[in-house]
Amino acid sequence: MTKISKERRGALLGIIERQWKQNGHKITKVSPNVDFPEIYAESSDGLLRMSLVVGGEGQFFLDVQTSCVKESSVAPPTTKVNGRSYYGEAIPRPNLEDTFWSSSEPLSSKSSG
């Protein structure tokens, strides 16, 4: 729910892309659109596909798909949600400000001290 400013979206996308590559995933498509960038990847065996899409107001959408799996029983979570749960509700636009990720100051303008 954190607002990611236009100036910081590329940095977050880069972090995620590097992490996917470090874990052996292949980047299959990158759309460098200024307003709505996207990254797509898949596992080396092709059984897992991921996408990260930036929507309106910098809202990030992470989607993970896997091939068919054998159904098994899974116990419900025993921990409480850390923050508000939107389960079963429409997800609102980002509404949380973060001093780093929501900043409109370009990363390149920061001095390294």
C-alpha positions as CSV (number, residue, x, y, z in Angstrom):
1,M,0.0,0.0,0.0
2,T,3.1,2.2,-0.1
3,K,3.1,5.0,-2.7
4,I,6.1,4.5,-5.0
5,S,7.0,7.7,-6.7
6,K,7.7,7.8,-10.4
7,E,11.3,8.8,-9.5
8,R,11.8,5.6,-7.4
9,R,9.9,3.0,-9.5
10,G,12.9,2.1,-11.6
11,A,15.0,1.4,-8.5
12,L,12.5,-1.0,-7.0
13,L,12.0,-2.7,-10.4
14,G,15.8,-3.1,-10.6
15,I,16.1,-4.6,-7.1
16,I,13.4,-7.2,-7.9
17,E,14.8,-8.0,-11.4
18,R,18.3,-8.6,-9.9
19,Q,16.8,-10.8,-7.1
20,W,14.9,-12.9,-9.7
21,K,18.1,-13.4,-11.7
22,Q,20.1,-14.2,-8.7
23,N,17.6,-17.0,-7.9
24,G,18.1,-18.5,-11.4
25,H,15.0,-17.1,-13.0
26,K,15.1,-15.9,-16.6
27,I,13.7,-12.5,-17.5
28,T,11.4,-13.1,-20.4
29,K,10.1,-9.6,-21.1
30,V,10.7,-6.0,-19.9
31,S,8.5,-3.1,-20.7
32,P,10.3,0.1,-19.8
33,N,7.2,2.3,-20.1
34,V,7.7,5.4,-18.1
35,D,4.3,5.4,-16.4
36,F,3.5,1.6,-16.4
37,P,6.7,-0.5,-16.5
38,E,6.5,-4.3,-16.3
39,I,8.9,-7.2,-15.8
40,Y,8.1,-10.9,-16.6
41,A,10.2,-13.9,-15.6
42,E,10.1,-17.6,-15.3
43,S,12.0,-20.3,-13.4
44,S,14.6,-22.4,-15.2
45,D,12.3,-25.4,-15.4
46,G,9.5,-23.2,-16.7
47,L,7.1,-24.3,-14.0
48,L,6.9,-20.9,-12.3
49,R,6.1,-17.6,-14.0
50,M,6.2,-14.2,-12.3
51,S,5.2,-10.7,-13.3
52,L,5.6,-7.3,-11.7
53,V,3.5,-4.6,-13.2
54,V,3.2,-1.0,-12.1
55,G,-0.3,0.4,-12.3
56,G,-1.9,3.8,-11.6
57,E,-0.3,6.0,-8.9
58,G,2.7,3.6,-8.7
59,Q,0.8,0.7,-7.4
60,F,2.8,-2.5,-7.8
61,F,1.1,-5.8,-8.7
62,L,3.1,-9.0,-8.2
63,D,1.6,-12.1,-9.8
64,V,3.1,-15.6,-9.5
65,Q,1.7,-18.6,-11.4
66,T,2.7,-22.2,-11.1
67,S,1.8,-25.3,-13.1
68,C,-0.8,-27.6,-11.8
69,V,0.0,-29.0,-8.4
70,K,-1.5,-31.8,-6.3
71,E,-4.1,-30.4,-4.0
72,S,-3.3,-30.8,-0.3
73,S,-4.8,-29.5,2.9
74,V,-3.2,-26.4,4.3
75,A,-3.9,-25.1,7.7
76,P,-5.1,-21.5,7.9
77,P,-2.5,-19.0,9.0
78,T,-2.0,-18.7,12.8
79,T,-0.5,-15.2,12.8
80,K,-2.5,-12.0,12.6
81,V,-2.1,-9.7,9.6
82,N,0.5,-7.0,10.3
83,G,-1.6,-4.1,9.1
84,R,-5.0,-3.9,7.4
85,S,-6.3,-7.0,5.6
86,Y,-8.0,-6.4,2.3
87,Y,-9.1,-10.0,1.9
88,G,-12.3,-10.1,0.0
89,E,-12.3,-6.4,-0.6
90,A,-11.3,-4.1,-3.5
91,I,-7.7,-3.1,-3.1
92,P,-7.5,0.8,-2.8
93,R,-4.9,2.9,-4.4
94,P,-1.6,3.2,-2.5
95,N,-2.2,5.3,0.5
96,L,0.9,5.1,2.7
97,E,3.8,7.6,2.5
98,D,7.4,6.3,2.9
99,T,10.2,8.8,3.3
100,F,12.4,6.9,0.8
101,W,10.0,5.1,-1.7
102,S,7.5,7.9,-1.9
103,S,10.1,10.7,-2.4
104,S,10.0,12.6,-5.6
105,E,13.7,13.4,-5.3
106,P,15.6,11.5,-8.1
107,L,18.1,9.0,-6.7
108,S,20.9,10.4,-8.9
109,S,20.6,13.8,-7.2
110,K,21.6,12.4,-3.8
111,S,25.2,13.1,-2.8
112,S,27.3,10.2,-1.5
113,G,28.7,12.3,1.3
